[in-house]
Structure formats: structure tokens, C-alpha cells
Amino acid sequence: MIGVSDSAAAGDPESASVYVRGRGKVSGSPIAEWSFPADPGAVRTARARVRAALSDRGLNGAVDVAVLLVSELVTNSLRHASGPIGVRMALLGSDGLLVEVSDPLPDPPRERAAAPDDEGGRGLQLVACSARRWGTRRGKSGKTVWFELPVAG
């Protein structure tokens, strides 16, 4: 995956997904993993693939929020990075979904307070308000922004 090697996130979601894979609950691989070129069509394609992958697995309760947050994070990557954008999803046991968006820019995103008339600047606020947990981590070739969502069993 793009930009992921070392985890600095509390609770290490990458290790959690490895643990789950080791327990046989994810069949040795993520639910889904994609790499998109850094072009405007990547946002629409990422939304469609996330929606399809979650719907195909009966995780309909997580679809709308996951699609919204992936859309925001992929858009952020497009605005600031020039290389490929990775999206990865994995189940965390029976009640959680880990979603990661990676890009080659090493700088972590920053939350900012958007003014009422600003057209942007709310993406990380949406992630923070909507996700069970979220964070960032640097890798050898970029960064990953991750979030967890509950899934109905």
C-alpha cells in the first residue's frame, strides 16, 4: 500500500487488521484495496468502489458514512499530493471497519476551523465527528489517514 510502513497511531489499526487476518476473519486480505491516479475522477471512482464493496458484503449501515469520509480524504489528497492515492478497507473483528487513505505526501493533514462562508476546510472535522476513531501515520513514502466505523453485525 502507498505510504504505509510504520504506525504511530494509538491502538495501531494496521496491527489490528493483521491480528484479525491472523484470526481468519478477513480471509488473509483486506475487504478491498485500490490505487487511484491523482486526477479529479479518482474521487467519484473511489466513492463508487467503496459503496459497491461494502454493499456486496452486507455492510449497508456503514456505506453512507464511509463513502462521505473517503470522498473527503481522497479530495484532500488530490489537492495536496501529486502521486497515486490508495484506499484500503478491512474488518476489525465483528463490529468495526478500518478505512485508510494513503498518498505520497509525508505531511499530515491539519484540522482547521472553517468560517461559515468557506467552501472547504471541513473534511477532517467530518472525519473527527463521524468516525469512532481516526488518526494519521507516516510511512517511508508518504502518509495514511485512517478511520474506524462501527458496522452492524
C-alpha positions as CSV (number, residue, x, y, z in Angstrom):
1,M,0.0,0.0,0.0
2,I,1.1,3.5,-0.7
3,G,2.8,5.4,2.2
4,V,2.4,2.9,5.0
5,S,5.1,1.2,6.8
6,D,5.4,2.4,10.4
7,S,2.4,3.1,12.6
8,A,2.3,5.9,15.1
9,A,-1.4,5.7,15.6
10,A,-2.7,4.9,19.1
11,G,-4.1,1.4,19.1
12,D,-2.2,0.7,15.8
13,P,-5.1,-0.1,13.4
14,E,-2.7,-1.7,11.0
15,S,-1.8,-4.2,13.6
16,A,-5.4,-4.7,14.5
17,S,-6.2,-5.6,10.9
18,V,-3.2,-8.0,10.8
19,Y,-4.5,-9.6,14.1
20,V,-7.9,-10.0,12.6
21,R,-6.4,-11.6,9.4
22,G,-4.4,-13.9,11.6
23,R,-7.6,-15.0,13.3
24,G,-9.1,-15.8,9.9
25,K,-11.9,-13.2,9.9
26,V,-10.7,-11.4,6.8
27,S,-9.5,-14.3,4.8
28,G,-5.9,-13.2,4.7
29,S,-6.5,-9.9,2.9
30,P,-8.4,-6.6,3.2
31,I,-12.0,-6.4,2.2
32,A,-10.9,-4.2,-0.6
33,E,-7.8,-2.2,-1.7
34,W,-7.4,0.2,-4.6
35,S,-4.9,2.7,-6.0
36,F,-6.1,5.7,-8.0
37,P,-4.2,8.2,-10.1
38,A,-4.1,11.7,-8.8
39,D,-6.8,13.1,-11.1
40,P,-10.3,14.5,-10.4
41,G,-12.1,11.4,-11.5
42,A,-10.5,9.5,-8.6
43,V,-13.0,10.9,-6.1
44,R,-16.0,9.6,-8.0
45,T,-14.4,6.2,-8.7
46,A,-13.4,5.8,-5.0
47,R,-16.9,6.6,-3.8
48,A,-18.4,4.0,-6.2
49,R,-15.9,1.3,-5.3
50,V,-16.3,1.8,-1.6
51,R,-20.1,1.8,-1.9
52,A,-20.1,-1.4,-4.0
53,A,-17.6,-3.2,-1.8
54,L,-19.5,-2.5,1.4
55,S,-22.9,-3.2,-0.1
56,D,-21.6,-6.5,-1.6
57,R,-20.6,-7.6,1.9
58,G,-23.9,-6.6,3.6
59,L,-22.3,-3.7,5.5
60,N,-25.0,-1.3,4.4
61,G,-25.1,0.5,7.8
62,A,-21.5,1.8,7.2
63,V,-21.9,2.7,3.5
64,D,-23.0,6.3,3.5
65,V,-20.6,7.5,6.2
66,A,-17.7,5.5,4.7
67,V,-18.4,7.0,1.2
68,L,-18.6,10.5,2.6
69,L,-15.3,10.3,4.5
70,V,-13.4,8.5,1.8
71,S,-14.6,11.3,-0.6
72,E,-13.3,14.0,1.7
73,L,-10.0,12.3,2.3
74,V,-9.4,11.5,-1.4
75,T,-10.2,15.1,-2.3
76,N,-7.7,16.3,0.3
77,S,-5.1,14.0,-1.3
78,L,-5.8,15.4,-4.7
79,R,-5.5,18.9,-3.5
80,H,-2.1,18.4,-1.9
81,A,-0.3,15.4,-3.4
82,S,0.7,14.6,-7.0
83,G,1.1,10.8,-6.8
84,P,-1.2,7.8,-6.6
85,I,-3.9,7.6,-3.8
86,G,-4.5,4.4,-2.0
87,V,-7.8,3.3,-0.4
88,R,-7.9,0.2,1.8
89,M,-10.7,-1.3,3.9
90,A,-10.5,-4.1,6.4
91,L,-12.8,-5.6,9.0
92,L,-11.8,-5.2,12.7
93,G,-13.4,-8.2,14.3
94,S,-17.2,-8.4,14.0
95,D,-18.1,-4.8,14.8
96,G,-15.6,-2.4,13.1
97,L,-14.4,-1.3,9.8
98,L,-11.0,0.2,9.2
99,V,-10.6,2.6,6.2
100,E,-7.3,4.0,5.2
101,V,-6.5,6.6,2.5
102,S,-2.8,7.0,1.6
103,D,-0.8,9.4,-0.6
104,P,2.8,10.1,-1.2
105,L,2.9,13.5,0.7
106,P,4.6,13.0,4.1
107,D,2.9,16.0,5.8
108,P,-0.1,15.0,7.9
109,P,-3.3,16.9,7.3
110,R,-4.3,19.7,9.7
111,E,-7.7,20.3,11.1
112,R,-8.7,23.9,10.7
113,A,-11.7,26.0,11.7
114,A,-13.7,26.8,8.6
115,A,-15.6,30.1,8.6
116,P,-19.4,29.8,7.8
117,D,-18.8,31.0,4.2
118,D,-15.7,28.9,3.4
119,E,-16.2,26.4,0.6
120,G,-13.7,24.0,2.1
121,G,-11.8,23.1,5.3
122,R,-14.4,20.8,6.9
123,G,-13.1,17.4,5.7
124,L,-11.2,16.4,8.8
125,Q,-13.9,17.8,11.0
126,L,-16.3,15.4,9.3
127,V,-13.9,12.6,9.9
128,A,-13.4,13.5,13.6
129,C,-17.2,13.8,14.2
130,S,-18.3,10.8,12.3
131,A,-15.6,8.1,13.0
132,R,-15.3,6.0,16.1
133,R,-11.5,6.7,16.0
134,W,-9.2,8.3,13.4
135,G,-5.6,9.3,13.0
136,T,-2.6,9.6,10.7
137,R,0.7,7.8,10.4
138,R,3.7,8.4,8.3
139,G,5.3,5.7,6.1
140,K,8.5,5.5,4.1
141,S,6.9,7.1,1.1
142,G,4.0,9.2,2.4
143,K,1.2,9.2,4.9
144,T,-2.0,7.4,5.7
145,V,-5.2,8.9,7.2
146,W,-7.3,6.2,8.8
147,F,-10.6,6.0,10.5
148,E,-12.8,3.3,12.1
149,L,-16.5,3.0,11.8
150,P,-18.9,0.7,13.6
151,V,-20.6,-2.0,11.5
152,A,-23.9,-3.6,12.3
153,G,-23.5,-7.4,12.8
